[in-house]
Amino acid sequence: NNMYMDNKNIKRAILVDTAALSEAAFDIIVNFERMLNRRIPDVDIKRWLYAAACDGKFVVSDEEVYAVLLKKKAKHSYRNLNFNGIVIGEESRFSCGDFNFRVDFAEYEGSSDHAFMETLEKLMTELPGLEEIVCVPGEDICQYAARILSEHRRLRATVLSMESLRGGGFGQEYLSCSISYALGVTDREIESNGTPVEDEM
């Protein structure tokens, strides 16, 4: 699979275990619906990628942010994720906020954790210009992925996870923040317990 061959100049990447994102989205949506007493739509993947790029404190430039979403073979939808015009399994491009994104899918069979580490290794070795990366690993390998990332000194890495991680040499943010942003749920709405507040974006 030579998905990286024309990407030698990529500086910023986002690598996502899509199944893990879908699981986190489910938990958060169920929680919010109970708390805010309203229906919560699925996570808009474009808004979420934008929030993930912000969490990674990516440098804003015209260059594309390369997002790689892991996709299990023969799977064409993910619960609680709205791909908003992105066709699962096909490359696509879009802009959101200050960032231009290029989305690619990496297909795998077997374990998503194994596929994640394999794809991460590939990105780190085959993209010589890579400077910044945001990762959403499966829950069981978050700590391991963070350690591998911290050993790559030239890479500014941020791990988005539901739990806080030990160690240094990488940034971390709670995955729930970017998901809440993509869902359009604001802190003010949470504090006022269910009165929707107009999004100020």
C-alpha positions in Angstrom: 0.0 0.0 0.0 1.8 3.1 -1.2 -0.6 5.6 0.3 2.3 7.7 1.4 4.4 7.8 -1.8 3.2 11.3 -2.9 3.3 12.7 0.7 6.9 13.3 1.2 6.3 16.9 2.1 3.6 16.3 4.7 4.4 18.1 8.0 1.2 17.5 10.0 -0.8 14.3 10.4 -3.7 12.9 12.4 -3.9 9.2 13.0 -7.2 7.8 14.2 -8.4 4.4 15.4 -11.9 5.1 14.1 -13.5 2.3 16.2 -12.0 3.9 19.3 -13.4 7.3 18.3 -16.8 5.8 17.6 -16.8 4.1 21.0 -15.9 7.3 22.8 -18.5 9.2 20.9 -21.2 6.7 21.9 -20.3 7.1 25.6 -20.2 10.9 25.5 -23.5 11.2 23.5 -25.3 8.9 25.9 -24.0 10.9 28.8 -24.9 14.3 27.3 -28.4 13.1 26.3 -29.1 12.1 29.8 -27.6 15.3 31.3 -29.0 17.8 28.8 -32.2 16.1 28.2 -32.1 16.5 24.4 -31.2 14.5 21.4 -27.5 14.8 20.5 -26.6 14.3 16.8 -23.7 12.1 15.7 -20.1 13.5 15.7 -19.4 15.5 12.5 -16.0 14.1 11.5 -14.9 17.3 9.8 -15.6 19.4 12.8 -13.9 16.8 15.0 -10.7 16.7 12.8 -10.6 20.5 13.0 -10.8 20.3 16.8 -8.2 17.6 16.9 -5.8 19.8 14.8 -6.4 22.6 17.4 -5.8 20.2 20.3 -2.5 19.3 18.6 -1.7 23.1 18.4 -0.9 22.6 14.7 0.8 25.5 13.0 -1.7 27.1 10.6 -0.5 27.0 7.0 -1.8 26.4 3.5 -0.2 22.9 3.6 -2.6 20.0 4.0 -3.1 18.3 7.3 -3.0 14.6 6.5 -5.6 12.6 8.3 -5.4 8.8 8.3 -8.5 7.0 9.6 -8.2 3.3 10.2 -11.0 1.3 8.7 -11.8 -2.4 9.2 -12.1 -4.3 6.0 -15.7 -4.5 4.7 -16.9 -1.9 7.3 -18.7 1.1 5.8 -20.1 3.0 8.7 -19.3 3.7 12.4 -21.8 4.2 15.1 -22.2 7.9 16.2 -19.9 9.2 13.5 -21.2 11.3 10.7 -18.7 11.4 7.8 -20.5 14.4 6.3 -19.8 13.7 2.6 -16.5 11.9 3.1 -16.9 8.5 1.5 -15.5 5.8 3.8 -12.6 4.1 2.0 -11.9 6.9 -0.5 -9.5 9.8 -0.3 -11.1 13.2 0.1 -10.2 16.8 0.8 -12.0 19.6 2.6 -11.3 22.8 4.6 -12.5 23.6 8.0 -11.6 26.7 10.0 -7.9 27.6 9.2 -7.0 24.1 8.1 -7.0 22.2 4.8 -7.5 18.5 5.3 -6.7 15.5 3.2 -8.4 12.3 4.5 -7.2 8.8 3.7 -8.4 5.5 5.0 -6.0 2.7 6.0 -7.8 -0.7 5.8 -7.0 -3.5 8.1 -8.0 -7.0 9.1 -7.6 -8.4 12.6 -6.7 -6.1 15.5 -7.1 -2.3 15.3 -4.4 -1.9 17.9 -1.9 -3.8 15.8 -3.0 -1.8 12.7 -2.6 1.5 14.6 1.0 0.8 15.7 1.9 -0.4 12.2 0.4 2.7 10.5 2.1 5.0 13.1 5.4 3.3 12.4 4.8 3.8 8.7 3.9 7.5 9.0 7.0 8.1 11.2 9.4 6.3 8.8 8.0 7.2 5.4 7.2 10.9 5.9 10.6 12.5 6.4 9.1 16.0 6.7 6.6 15.1 9.5 6.8 17.6 12.4 3.5 17.3 14.2 1.1 14.5 14.8 -2.1 13.9 16.7 -3.0 10.3 17.6 -6.2 8.6 18.8 -5.1 5.1 19.7 -7.4 2.4 21.2 -7.7 2.7 25.0 -5.5 -0.4 25.6 -2.5 1.0 23.8 -2.7 4.7 24.6 0.1 4.5 27.1 2.3 2.4 24.8 1.7 4.6 21.7 2.6 7.7 23.9 5.9 6.1 24.9 6.8 5.3 21.3 5.9 8.8 20.2 8.0 10.3 23.1 11.1 8.5 21.8 10.8 10.4 18.4 12.4 13.7 19.4 11.8 15.5 16.1 8.1 14.9 16.3 5.7 17.1 18.3 3.1 14.5 19.3 -0.3 14.9 21.0 -2.3 11.9 22.2 -6.1 12.3 22.6 -7.4 9.8 25.1 -10.2 9.3 27.6 -7.8 8.7 30.5 -4.8 10.7 31.6 -1.5 9.2 30.6 1.8 8.9 32.4 5.2 10.1 31.2 6.4 13.0 29.2 7.8 13.9 25.8 4.3 14.1 24.3 1.3 16.3 24.7 -2.1 15.0 25.8 -5.6 16.2 25.7 -8.9 14.6 26.7 -10.6 13.1 23.7 -13.9 14.2 25.2 -13.1 17.9 24.5 -12.8 17.6 20.7 -15.9 15.3 20.6 -17.9 17.8 22.6 -16.8 20.6 20.2 -17.8 18.5 17.2 -21.2 17.8 18.8 -21.7 21.6 19.4 -22.1 21.1 23.1 -20.6 24.1 25.0 -19.5 24.4 28.6 -22.2 27.0 29.1 -24.9 24.6 28.0 -23.5 22.0 30.4 -23.4 24.6 33.3 -26.9 25.8 32.6 -27.8 22.1 32.4 -29.6 21.8 29.2 -30.5 25.2 27.8 -28.8 25.2 24.4 -26.6 28.2 23.9 -25.8 29.6 20.4 -22.4 28.5 19.2 -20.1 31.5 19.0 -17.9 30.1 16.2 
